[in-house]
Amino acid sequence: MSNDLPLRTASRRHFIGVAAASIAASALSRVAFAVSIQSTADIVQVKSGDKTAIRPLRVHATDAQLADLKRRVQSTRWPERETVADASQGVQLATMQQLARHWSTAYDWRKVEARINAVPNFVTEIDGLDIHFIHVRSKHANALPMIVTHGWPGSIIEQLKIIDPLTNPTAHGGNASDAFDVVIPSLPGYGFSGKPATTGWDPQRIARAWIALMQRLGYTRYVAQGGDWGNAVTEQMALIAPPELIGMHTNMPATVPDDIANALKYGNPAPAGLAGDEKHAFDQLDYFYKHGLGYAQEMANRPQTLYGIEDSPIGLAAWMIDHDAASQALIARVFDGQAEGLTRDDILDNITLYWLTKTGVSSARLYWENKLNFFAPKHVAIPVAVSVFPDEIYAAPQSWTEKAYPKLIHYNRLAKGGHFAAWEQPQAFTDEVRAGFRPLRSA
């Protein structure tokens, strides 16, 4: 029995069937955010008549908007404390109040704004929509071009830490032969990309746009990487199979067999005879389906209803933090003062980007658009490298992965890391990408 079902069905059973988690010159000199901005068209002032040109972009939030953000955070109307001693009712009040205190008293957006502007940012129109992307070419000869796609609730902020290690490996313990050119786009409706004004921007259409982008950049041989929505888009690129795309890497693979998916869908026990890592993956998915799907179900069915996350920065922050239990717990520890893979500023950089670009609702619509079964194998035929981080929504077993990807060229289970692998564990992530694509460099 197929585990593909129509997406926007209200019941948990049907929702699980479709998706477990259901991206100087002639034109633009800067992006000025303003409180009154209603769409990306208002943000991007295009001076060139050729919208398909590759136009430079510079980010700058206005002082007035940053002041308004601070005022809104300080004016939050707080609910009462949760009635339990853990996070089983959602993001805890103490975490959010610690976050708000740091956001309104110590956080400085200008620091990450400078980091974004320190790398080359561009925008170009593809299929009628402005697509933002970072593009950094390596100084090393024979660098392998790679397009890296983020997910939700992520952004290009996730990948900032990996840009220099990938493009300049000799400065980070690698060899020149491991160098990449990196292209990091913002998904439609996310970050500095345009917001679709009509329906149809699903992972398949985004994949076609990414292929067009790499062609526009002149690449005749490249690889692709992604997790979360990034994996969905990357797999669709692989299914389209442009001859230039020679392989993909994912840190959130789609490998769940039909018998496992059906047991989860109908609330049945795990099938008999599972190996230890398979039973662990089943248990992770079972927990997520029962306790972690709320955000995805709402966005897949009623994204427009989320007015509160466009009006309240604390509402937006809580909605984004409540993605998966492991990431939420990590973030709670960070705001409680513990040292983790992320810092308080890391977390607020990403949330502030969503706030300043007003992409809380527009990013949610990707869940509504999607018709794919998120974790079902898609029969990808090109070479695939997989890195499994233990605190991902589920840690894909090697047995499932080998069946899902017949041309598996790399599989490794990491000791630490979760859903936001590049952001949380940039060194391990970089090492994995280097190792995963090494067999393709001489192919």
C-alpha positions in Angstrom: 0.0 0.0 0.0 1.4 3.4 -1.0 2.0 5.9 1.8 1.2 8.8 -0.5 -2.2 10.4 0.3 -3.7 13.8 -0.5 -2.0 16.5 1.7 -4.6 18.8 3.1 -6.6 16.2 4.9 -7.5 17.2 8.5 -6.9 13.9 10.2 -3.6 13.0 11.7 -3.7 9.6 9.9 -3.9 11.2 6.5 -1.4 14.0 7.3 1.2 11.4 8.3 0.6 9.7 5.0 1.9 12.7 3.1 4.7 14.2 5.1 6.4 14.0 8.3 7.3 17.6 8.3 4.5 18.6 5.9 13.2 27.4 0.4 27.1 47.5 -7.5 26.2 47.8 -10.6 23.3 47.7 -12.8 20.6 46.9 -10.4 20.1 46.6 -6.7 22.5 48.4 -4.4 20.9 47.5 -1.1 17.8 46.0 0.6 16.2 48.5 3.0 13.8 46.9 5.4 10.9 49.1 6.6 8.1 48.5 9.0 5.5 49.2 6.3 7.0 46.6 3.9 4.2 44.2 2.7 6.1 42.2 0.1 9.5 41.5 -1.3 8.6 43.7 -4.3 8.6 46.6 -1.9 12.0 45.6 -0.5 13.8 45.1 -3.8 14.3 48.2 -5.8 15.3 47.0 -9.3 17.1 49.6 -11.4 17.9 47.4 -14.3 15.4 46.6 -17.0 16.8 43.1 -17.3 15.2 41.2 -14.4 17.0 38.0 -15.4 20.3 39.7 -14.9 22.3 38.7 -11.8 22.1 41.7 -9.6 24.1 42.5 -6.5 22.2 42.8 -3.2 23.2 44.4 0.0 21.2 44.1 3.3 20.4 46.9 5.6 17.7 47.1 8.2 16.6 50.6 9.1 17.1 51.9 12.6 13.4 52.6 12.8 12.6 48.9 12.2 15.1 47.7 14.7 13.6 50.1 17.3 10.1 48.9 16.5 11.2 45.3 17.0 12.7 46.1 20.4 9.6 47.9 21.4 7.4 45.0 20.4 9.5 42.5 22.3 9.4 44.7 25.4 5.7 45.1 25.1 4.9 41.4 24.9 1.7 40.4 26.7 2.8 37.2 28.3 0.6 34.2 29.1 0.7 32.4 32.4 3.3 29.8 33.0 2.7 26.3 31.7 1.1 24.0 34.2 3.7 21.2 33.8 7.4 21.1 34.8 8.6 20.3 31.3 8.2 21.3 27.6 5.3 18.9 27.0 2.9 21.9 26.6 5.2 23.8 24.2 8.1 26.2 24.6 8.3 27.1 28.2 7.6 30.6 29.5 11.1 30.9 31.2 12.8 30.1 27.9 10.8 32.8 26.0 11.3 35.4 28.7 15.1 34.7 28.7 15.0 35.0 24.9 13.1 38.3 25.1 15.5 39.8 27.6 18.5 39.0 25.5 16.7 40.2 22.3 15.7 43.5 23.7 18.8 44.3 25.8 21.9 42.6 24.3 21.3 41.4 20.8 22.8 43.3 17.9 21.4 42.6 14.4 24.2 44.7 12.8 26.7 41.9 13.6 25.0 39.3 11.4 24.0 41.9 8.9 27.8 42.6 8.4 28.4 38.8 8.1 25.8 38.5 5.4 27.2 41.5 3.5 30.7 40.1 3.8 29.9 37.5 1.2 28.6 38.1 -2.3 24.8 38.3 -2.4 22.7 38.5 -5.5 19.2 38.4 -6.8 17.9 37.2 -10.2 14.4 36.6 -11.6 13.6 33.0 -12.4 10.1 31.8 -13.5 8.7 35.3 -12.6 10.1 35.4 -9.1 13.1 37.2 -7.6 15.5 34.6 -6.2 18.2 35.6 -3.7 21.4 33.7 -3.4 24.8 33.8 -1.9 27.5 32.9 -4.4 31.1 32.4 -3.2 33.8 31.1 -5.6 36.8 29.3 -4.2 40.3 30.6 -5.0 41.4 27.0 -5.6 41.4 25.5 -9.0 39.0 22.7 -9.8 36.6 23.6 -7.0 33.4 21.6 -7.2 30.3 23.8 -7.5 27.6 23.0 -4.9 24.1 24.4 -4.4 23.0 24.2 -0.7 19.3 24.5 0.2 18.0 25.4 3.7 14.6 24.4 5.2 12.1 25.6 7.7 12.5 27.3 10.2 15.9 27.9 8.7 17.4 30.4 6.3 20.8 31.2 4.7 21.8 32.1 8.3 22.3 28.3 8.9 24.9 28.1 6.2 27.1 31.1 7.0 29.4 29.1 9.2 30.2 26.6 6.5 31.0 29.0 3.6 34.7 29.6 4.3 35.5 26.0 5.4 34.0 24.8 2.1 35.4 27.4 -0.2 38.8 27.9 1.6 39.6 24.4 3.0 43.3 25.0 3.4 42.5 27.6 6.1 40.3 25.1 8.0 42.3 21.8 8.1 41.4 20.6 4.6 43.1 20.2 1.3 42.8 22.3 -1.8 41.3 19.3 -3.5 38.3 19.5 -1.2 37.3 23.0 -2.3 33.8 24.0 -3.4 32.2 26.9 -5.0 29.0 27.4 -3.0 25.6 28.7 -4.1 23.1 29.2 -1.2 19.7 30.4 -2.3 16.8 31.6 -0.2 13.7 29.5 -0.8 10.8 31.4 -2.4 8.9 33.2 0.3 11.9 33.0 2.6 14.5 35.6 3.5 15.4 37.9 0.6 13.8 36.0 -2.1 10.4 37.1 -3.6 7.1 36.0 -2.1 5.0 34.1 -4.6 1.7 35.9 -5.3 0.1 32.9 -6.8 0.0 29.1 -6.0 2.3 26.6 -7.5 5.7 27.1 -5.9 6.1 23.5 -4.6 9.5 21.6 -4.2 9.3 20.5 -7.9 9.0 24.0 -9.2 11.8 25.2 -6.8 14.0 22.4 -8.1 13.5 23.6 -11.6 14.4 27.1 -10.5 17.6 25.9 -8.9 18.6 24.0 -12.0 18.0 27.2 -14.0 20.0 29.2 -11.5 23.0 26.9 -11.8 22.7 27.1 -15.6 22.6 30.8 -15.4 25.8 30.8 -13.3 27.5 28.8 -16.0 28.1 25.6 -14.1 28.3 22.5 -16.3 29.1 20.1 -13.5 27.9 20.5 -9.9 26.5 18.8 -6.8 23.6 19.6 -4.5 23.0 19.5 -0.7 20.0 19.9 1.5 18.2 19.0 4.7 14.5 19.4 5.6 12.9 21.3 2.6 16.4 21.4 1.2 16.4 17.6 0.9 12.9 17.7 -0.7 14.1 20.2 -3.3 17.5 18.5 -3.8 15.8 15.1 -4.4 13.5 16.7 -7.0 16.5 18.1 -8.7 17.9 14.6 -8.8 14.7 13.2 -10.2 14.7 15.8 -13.0 18.3 14.6 -13.5 19.9 17.5 -15.5 23.2 16.1 -16.9 25.1 18.8 -15.0 24.0 17.4 -11.6 26.4 14.6 -10.7 25.4 13.8 -7.1 23.7 15.0 -3.9 24.3 15.0 -0.2 21.6 15.0 2.5 21.5 15.3 6.3 17.8 14.5 6.4 17.2 11.6 4.0 13.9 10.2 2.8 14.2 6.5 3.5 11.2 5.2 5.5 9.9 1.9 4.0 6.3 1.4 3.3 5.7 -1.1 6.1 7.2 1.3 8.6 5.2 4.2 7.2 2.0 2.3 7.3 2.5 1.1 10.9 3.1 4.7 11.9 0.2 6.1 9.9 -2.3 3.8 11.6 -0.8 3.9 15.1 0.3 0.2 15.0 3.3 -1.3 16.8 6.6 -1.5 15.1 6.9 -4.4 12.6 8.6 -7.5 14.1 12.2 -8.2 13.5 13.6 -4.7 13.3 17.3 -4.2 14.1 18.2 -1.9 16.9 18.8 1.2 14.8 15.6 0.5 12.8 13.6 0.3 16.0 15.2 3.5 17.3 14.2 5.3 14.1 10.7 3.9 14.4 10.4 5.2 17.9 11.7 8.6 16.9 9.2 8.9 14.1 6.4 7.6 16.3 7.1 10.3 18.9 7.3 13.0 16.2 4.0 12.0 14.6 2.2 11.9 17.9 3.8 15.0 19.6 5.7 17.0 17.0 3.5 17.5 13.9 1.4 20.3 15.1 3.3 23.1 13.4 3.5 21.3 10.1 -0.2 20.3 10.2 -1.3 23.9 10.7 1.0 25.3 8.0 0.0 22.5 5.6 -3.7 23.2 6.1 -4.2 26.9 7.2 -1.0 28.9 6.7 -2.9 32.2 6.3 -4.3 31.9 9.8 -0.9 32.5 11.4 -1.4 36.3 11.6 0.0 36.3 15.1 3.5 35.4 13.9 3.5 38.4 11.6 2.5 40.8 14.4 4.4 39.5 17.4 8.1 38.8 17.3 7.8 36.7 20.5 5.0 34.7 18.8 7.2 34.2 15.8 10.1 33.1 17.9 8.1 30.6 19.9 6.5 29.2 16.7 10.0 28.7 15.1 11.6 27.2 18.2 8.9 24.6 18.6 10.0 22.6 15.6 11.3 19.4 17.1 11.9 18.3 20.6 15.7 17.9 20.5 16.2 21.4 18.9 13.8 23.0 21.3 15.6 21.4 24.2 19.0 22.6 22.9 17.7 26.2 22.5 16.2 26.1 26.0 19.6 25.1 27.4 21.3 27.9 25.4 19.0 30.5 26.9 19.5 29.0 30.3 23.2 29.8 30.0 24.7 26.5 28.8 27.3 26.2 26.0 26.0 24.3 23.0 26.5 24.2 19.3 24.4 27.4 18.9 24.6 30.7 20.8 21.8 33.0 21.8 22.8 35.3 19.0 22.8 32.5 16.5 19.2 31.7 17.3 18.1 35.3 17.3 19.9 36.0 14.0 17.6 33.5 12.3 14.4 34.7 14.0 15.2 38.3 13.3 15.8 37.6 9.7 12.2 36.2 9.5 10.9 39.2 11.4 12.6 41.8 9.3 11.6 40.2 6.0 8.1 39.5 7.1 8.3 35.9 5.9 6.5 34.1 8.8 3.4 33.4 6.8 4.9 33.3 3.3 7.5 30.7 4.3 4.7 28.6 5.9 2.9 28.3 2.5 5.5 25.9 1.3 3.8 23.3 3.5 0.5 24.1 1.9 2.0 23.8 -1.6 3.7 20.5 -1.0 2.1 17.2 -2.2 5.1 15.0 -1.6 5.4 12.4 1.1 8.3 13.9 3.0 10.1 10.7 4.3 9.1 8.2 1.5 11.9 7.1 -0.8 11.7 8.9 -4.2 13.8 6.5 -6.3 16.7 8.8 -6.7 19.0 7.4 -9.3 22.1 9.6 -9.0 24.9 9.1 -6.5 23.9 10.1 -3.0 25.9 10.8 0.2 24.1 10.6 3.6 25.2 12.0 6.9 23.0 10.9 9.9 23.0 13.2 12.9 21.6 11.5 16.1 19.1 14.3 17.1 17.5 14.7 13.7 13.8 14.0 13.6 14.8 10.4 12.9 18.3 8.8 12.5 18.0 7.0 9.2 19.3 3.4 9.5 21.9 2.3 7.0 19.6 -0.6 5.9 16.8 1.8 5.0 19.2 4.2 3.3 20.8 1.6 1.1 17.4 0.6 -0.2 16.3 4.2 -0.7 19.4 5.3 -2.6 20.7 2.5 -4.9 23.8 4.6 -5.7 24.8 5.4 -2.1 28.4 6.5 -2.1 28.7 7.6 1.5 26.9 6.8 4.8 28.1 7.9 8.2 26.4 8.3 11.6 27.7 11.2 13.6 28.1 11.3 17.4 26.5 14.7 17.9 24.1 17.1 16.1 20.5 17.6 15.2 18.2 19.1 12.7 20.3 22.2 12.0 23.5 20.3 11.3 25.4 23.0 9.4 24.5 25.6 11.9 25.0 23.6 15.1 28.0 21.4 14.0 29.7 23.2 11.1 33.0 21.3 11.4 31.4 17.9 11.4 29.0 19.0 8.6 31.9 20.3 6.5 33.9 17.1 7.0 30.9 15.1 5.9 30.3 17.1 2.8 33.9 16.9 1.8 34.0 13.1 2.4 30.7 12.5 0.8 31.6 14.1 -2.5 35.2 13.1 -2.7 34.4 10.0 -4.9 32.8 12.2 -7.5 35.6 14.6 -8.0 37.6 12.4 -10.3 34.6 10.6 -11.8 
